[in-house]
């Protein structure tokens, strides 16, 4: 097994590369009143609300997915019944940025 | 086995924080999650550092497991309550692992860390100190673990349940979407496997679906024959441990194995059959 193996990046976002290369990356942050929301989850959903992946938010409220190219729904869950959604498109070699405000 | 034998809710766990004979253990995909706050009195097991052999691709051996549990202060008679993030993904893996080495009293916190957090229950950063024990493990239970030759022989004979995402099953991705794409030499799935993504067994809050919904999901929707033996696999055996938990522990199917070599092994073998495309 490599170091990456199956473990999520600690806290959601720790990978420092700034280019997507062969990946279709979807990433972003969740903030509340300008402050990061560090307790919560980001979910990547496919067609028909199909669950694909989930990561805990990082200390900076960040999350990152390595998706297949195509259209996705991002859903954020946080304490207090917070449930937010945005539609996004992912492309190979491109980093799609998504920001959520609670 | 049934749901009430293997799952407990958060109120049950809260009432037993610090209780003698009960050890709460966090096992997370994100191995740093524990350090940011955990259920009070919980200890941590790192799925990679603690449970994987550092050199060979395999689990720690029986002596290694005994050493680990002894050092963490877990006794053979203790009730171990496991929980983690991501729908208990890695906690279910640890549950299977504990069963593999013969620990009898293991439970999962339904909903795991996510539901605990979303319910705004107490988290602590205090790391408990537990007195060392002298733990004795059993030999690995071969009825729970499938190896590659057994999997190849099962094609067309037993249920093969591929619990990865549809994109991984079809061969479009080699790893879950929140991880870098790497590992197996080839994409696709084992011929005759049914694709039931592991996460379909969980509600959005991380709790397991009802027995009726789970039966419908695997039996009616996916066409899995509950009268046959079953092998579940994913990429490295963690997600399929979650499905093993559902089929074997909640629904009570008698002969279910987890193929922990999974796609990283199978997809790199020379000469084995591979199918591409959507599920049939």
Interface residues (C-beta under 8 A of the other chain):
Chain A: X1 X2 X4 X5 X6 X7 X8 X9 X10 X11 X12 X15 X22 X23 X38 X39 X40 X41 X43 X44 X46 X50 X51 X52 X53 X54 X55 X56 X59 X64 X65 X66 X67 X68 X77 X78 X79 X80
Chain B: X29 X30 X31 X32 X33 X36 X47 X48 X52 X57 X85 X86 X87 X114 X117 X118 X119 X120 X165 X166 X167 X172 X173 X175 X176 X177 X178 X179 X180 X181 X182 X183 X197 X199 X200 X204 X235 X236 X238 X264
